[in-house]
Structures are given as C-alpha cells and as structure tokens.
Amino acid sequence: MLRQITVLAVACAVGLLLSAGRVSAAGEPIDLAALADWDIVVAEDAIASESYAAREFQKWFGEATGQSLPIVSKVDRPVRHVFIGAGPAMLASPVGFEAAQMPAEDFRIVARDGCIAIAGGQPRGTLYGVYQLLEDEFGVRFLTFDHTHVPQLPAKPLLKTIDRAVHPPLTYRCSYYGENFAHPDFATRLRGNAFTDDPQLGGRSRRQLINHSFAHQIPSKSYGVEHPEYFALRGDKRLAPVEDDFFGTEPCLTNPEVLKIVTAQVLKEVDEHPDRENVSVSQNDNNLFCLCPDCSAIDRKEGTPMGSLLTFVNSVAEQVESRHPQVKVGTLAYWYSRRPPLSIVPRKNVQIQLCSIECCLTHPITDANCPLNREFCDDMRRWGQLCDDIAIWNYNTNFSSYQLPNPNLRAIDANVRYFVENHARGIFMQAAGNTTGAEFSDLRNYLISRLLWNPELSGSELIDEFLNLHYGTAAPPIRSFIELVHDQAQASGKHQNCFGNLAKRGLDASLGERGIALFDEALRLAASDQQRQWVEKASLCAYRAAIEPSWILDSEDPLDEALATQQRPLVKKFFELCEKHQVPMVSERTTTAERLKDYKRLFRVAEPESL
C-alpha cells in the first residue's frame, strides 16, 4: 500500500511509530536531544516547496526538542547536518543520493554517519518526506488546522540508522472537506494534493479530478436554439436550450457535429493547461442521456448507456493522442453509465472515474450481504479488466443534511483498501466541501487523509488516536456516541446511500437526546477551554439529530404545540453553535441562514426576532 522500501533498517528509541523493516545495529544512533550544533541545509536554488520543507522541519523539530536549528545553504564540515532536498551539499555528503529521477511524490530518508537526508521528487516529494519523518520518528500528528500534537520526547531519544524509500500508492488524494480548502497548508501536511496551486505547498497533482464537462464543452444556450439536434432526444423533444445544462440535458453523442465541437474544446483546454496530465470528457449531472435511434442502438448492443458515451470518448481521445500523446482523456462511470459496456474497450489513453453514489454508506463496499454494494464490486471488477487507469469517486457525507449523524466511519478504511487493492490510481472522497463544521468533519478528514496516504493503517486505531489526542479527557463519551450511532444503524438492517433522513439510516431522534447527554459529559470532562470549544463543534451532530422531528416538517406546516415547546430550545442551540463555529451550510444546497429563516416561519417568529 504505502510502498516502503527499507534499504537498511529503521528503528527509533523514542518509542513512537516505527516504519516497516528490520532493526540493524549498523551506524551510531543520533541523539535527537543533542543537535544544538547541527544545521538544516537546503540548496540556494531549491524550489519553493523544498525551502518551505526546511522551514517546516525547523518549526516542528523545534517544538519537539526545544532546539532551533539554523537554515543554511553552504556547509563547512562533513557531518551534523539535516539535508532537505538533493542539493550539491547533500549529494557530496556521507548520506548523499540522487533524487532527480524520482516521481513527483516519492522520497527517501537516510539517517546515518552523523547526518540526516530527506529528499524526493519534485515538487512534493521532499516536503512529504519531512512530514513522514516527523510523524514516524517524532510522533507529530497533524490533527486539525489549529491543533498539531507534538509529544514531549523521552529523556534520551535515539534515532538509529534509517534508509527508507517511499512510493505512495495514489497519485490523486482528496479528502473533500471545507477545512482543507480553508487551510491548504494543513491539507498539505496530511498529504492531500488537490487543494492548492501554491508552489510553496507543492501545488496540485497533475492528475485532475475527472468531472462533469459537457455543460461547458457544448452549452445548450450557445448551440441549442439553432441546433437542438445536438442535444438529447427525450420523447419527441430535444432538451435544448435549458437553463442549467448540468441538471437539464446531455449532448447527442452520435451527432458528428457534437463530436467536432467537443473535440475542439478539449484540445483548447489541453493547450491552455499543458501542466495537466488528463482532461475530462464526461456526462453532466443528470440521467437524461439521449434516446435517439442512433444512440439507443449502441446502448442496446452494449447493455448500458456507457456504450454511446465511451464510443464518443474514445473518438475524442484518438484526436487528443495525435496532438498530445502524454495526455489522457477521462470520463465518469456514474449513475446510468456505471455499468461497463459488453464489447467496447477504452482506448489506452482513456481513464475511468468510477463513482459509488448508489452504494450503502453503513456497510463496507465489499460486504456481500449489502445489496447496494454487490453490484458496484461487480462493475469495478469488470472495469479493471477493461482499463488499467481507474480512479474512484466515493461519497462520505449526507448531502441532504451535513450535520446529521452518518454511520459510515467503520467502513472507510475497508473501502479505501479495496479501491487500492483493485488498482485505483486516485481517490476523490467527496464530503462537505462547501462548508466547515459538518458532522465530525475534523475526525473524518483526519481519518480519510491518513488512509489515502497509507491504506494499511487501521481505521479504528486512527479514530481512537484522533479522539484521544484532540479531545483528551473528554474523548470517552464522544467515542461512546460514535459507537451508539453505528451500532443502532447496523442493528436496523437498513441500507442507505449519501442522501436521506435519520429514519432511512435506521436512526431516530432519541439518538440526539442521548448524544447531547454524552456531549454534556464530554464538556464537563474537558481539561481546557480550547478542548471545550472542540467538543462543542463536534456536538453539532447530536443537536441536529435531536431536532429531526421538526427539521423534516415544511415551514408552512401547522406545528403541534407540544412539539414546538420541546424542539425550540434545541433548534435555538443548534443555530447558536452553527454561528459560533462558523458553519455556512447545512446541506449541499442550503445555507444555514436559509434554514434558520425556514425555522422562524415554522415557529411563527417574525424577523428580526430571534428564536
């Protein structure tokens, strides 16, 4: 999974996490508490991310040891250096090695003979190597944007010989949470590579997310008036022009003029972004695929609407290959197009982004007893036989209600491992990307990010690690609530995807009341004001569950007086917490402010009065 090639051996007497490998007595151990006369060496011409990596090592090493090492570009002695990046001084040192041919995120860490060297491929390898060393040998944990755990080193922390090369299994890793977009430096520390173009942070992966593209490649408002035949035939009507192509139409994929228009747009996009290794040619976000005789004939023959789509994508990919042989063309296997065709095969320069939107979140995708997941595994197996470049689009939130308890924490590690074992090259874990403060967003982001980087890790152990380090003495009641949610959902026997209310997940509002009691206990146990703030933010999900009986009502419905009396204080508390912790969205398309207005109408509260 996280491919680690141990050239010599790895050991650390600090008592922290150890990398895989055997322990060797070769080389003198480095006393990490006695590096006061060492320095950090980075080349004068180092790229921005390597210079930043040196500063990151300086910062976190300083917090761990109390020692502030200077950053220099030239050396005046053979030893007592931490080399960051493969500059001239590192190459000439006792720990020197070449990194110029390493892939963009690979790295090697060497510690022996009185020196440490961390260097890797550009632009992110060296930076990731620094974070790996900090985690493995110093026990540093990047928990949230405002909380990095740096443990106190033992009295005699010894770093023995290390020679380790790392090759991450995924070239695209995205834990799609608003916290990462708001704090891309934090996302980078967790090795997310889809959040920023900042060269200091190593920029983005050259592999782009394959996404809905036809809406901007052949917009119906531009072409639909004069040429409605360019768009999907449904009944006796062509769906053009429409107000919103993403949700309202698809192109007719057997029309030769459509192929010319889309191909020209794709080639233009590739010309404008020569740094990208792929381009999307993909359906919009609806199921209104064309039913004209020509499209339908292909789809009937292939047993799936992917038949006409992949035929079209292959044609575009052929033209792209003739001008840009290094660029791949990606398309979504999503919704109606998820099932592979019977005979058509993707060209060698075509990528498939397989989407699991129908899958049950409660159970691992590999659960043979889950009816929503069995078919996905069949489709992934068949796609793996047809295409050697597959990425995954997986779902990890409830888009209907971001703060509602979502019982899928137990399934995430098994899902990530399944994807990687079946040769996925990139994974997009879609979650609450347009907000902060979704249900357990900090915990979930930590869990997902760590697993995308190293799928071999245990999900349960990562959850415990986060809870114990982040919430400290307040962790046990929060863990109890997580178990309560998951036990109740699994006992219900229900299967639900990434939409729906509590009942559809086998949960009920009493869960919220029990959760509030557990979070109140956690608040009492918290050891500091800061911990109480973090516990408060996490408690949003319990309050959201508790107000489910009123949440599901229409704002114009008559409200039972007893229900109003019981619900109003809980609703008030929920929105107070949203305001305090800056939560802008309560679902994929509903702002917190809009939902508050709905509640005021429901409770017959006139503006500008408060609840």
Secondary structure, DSSP 8 states (H G I E B T S, - for coil): --EEEESS---BTTSS---SS-----S--EETT--TT-EEE--TT--HHHHHHHHHHHHHHHHHHS----EES--SSSSSEEEESS-HHHHTSTT----TTS-TT-EEEEEETTEEEEEESTTTHHHHHHHHHHHHHH--EEEETTEEE-----SS-EE--EEEEEE-S-SEEEEE-HHHHH-HHHHHHTT--SS---GGGT---SS------HHHHS-HHHHTTT-GGGB-EETTEE--S-S-HHHH--B-TT-HHHHHHHHHHHHHHHHH-TT-SEEE----SSS----SHHHHHHHHHHTSTHHHHHHHHHHHHHHHHHH-TT-EEEEEE-GGG-S--SS----TTEEEEEE-TTS-SSS-TT-TT-HHHHHHHHHHHHHHHH-S-EEEEEE-S-TT-TTS----TTTHHHHHHHHHHTTEEEEEEE--TT-S--TTHHHHHHHHHHHHH-TTS-HHHHHHHHHHHHHGGGHHHHHHHHHHHHHHHHHHT----S---TGGGT--THHHHHHHHHHHHHHHH-SSHHHHHHHHHHTHHHHHHHTHHHHTS-TTS---HHHHHHHHHHHHHHHHHHHHTT--BSSSS-BHHHHHHHHHHHTT--TT---
